[in-house]
Amino acid sequence: MTFTPCAFFALCIAIGQTAPAPVPPAPTPPMVTEVEFESIFDGKTLDGWVGNTSGYAVENGAIVCLPDGENIFTEDTYADFHLKFEFQLTPGSNNGIGIRTPKQGDAAFVGMEIQVLDDSDAKYANLKPWQFHGSIYGVVPAKRGHLKKVGEWNSQEIIAKGSHIQVILNGVTILDANIEKAATEGTIDGKDHPGLRRQSGHIGFLGHGDKVSFRNLRIRKLN
């Protein structure tokens, strides 16, 4: 005999049983608001930054790498974090975002470097996959094709939580990687990257003397 839902409910009551309780909906993850992010650039000065500060300038509310620009770092260190910023490239320009890096040494190896690069320029025609914009240099390649035209402002996010690293460019996740395997079994560039095992460090701009601008820098510490 087939019962409709109403008939089944009535039968349960008739025999002294209660109908199964409805399954509660899954909890909604808490919304993250901009209020939870802390600015790491005041838009006017390089206060809070150390290193080759003479190689950078503040122009129109942005940190700009000058022809002699090399590496600058936040005074503070960060372990797990969510970083948001905007950047503007010039033709053929090259920079990088150092994460969990010390102040000394090549940040791409003693820490990690997230590539910032006009990889559409002809001079980069022979790049390795792990050298394109958004890649963890020497370790994990990023998806291509999501940079805006050179000269336009791009938005980017970097999320580092333990060995899980994500890069979101203009709303598209271009890198989503667990670096633990690379840290223990070797990297695709065949070089040693001890920085993959670092738990915390500075955030930096890794200049190559090309004009690249950064603005609206804000960060949220995780855990």
Helices and strands as residue ranges (DSSP letters): H 5-14, G 34-36, E 38-39, E 49-51, G 53-55, E 56-59, E 62-65, E 71-74, E 81-88, E 94-101, H 107-110, E 112-117, G 122-124, G 129-131, E 153-161, E 164-169, E 172-178, H 180-185, G 194-197, E 202-206, E 213-221
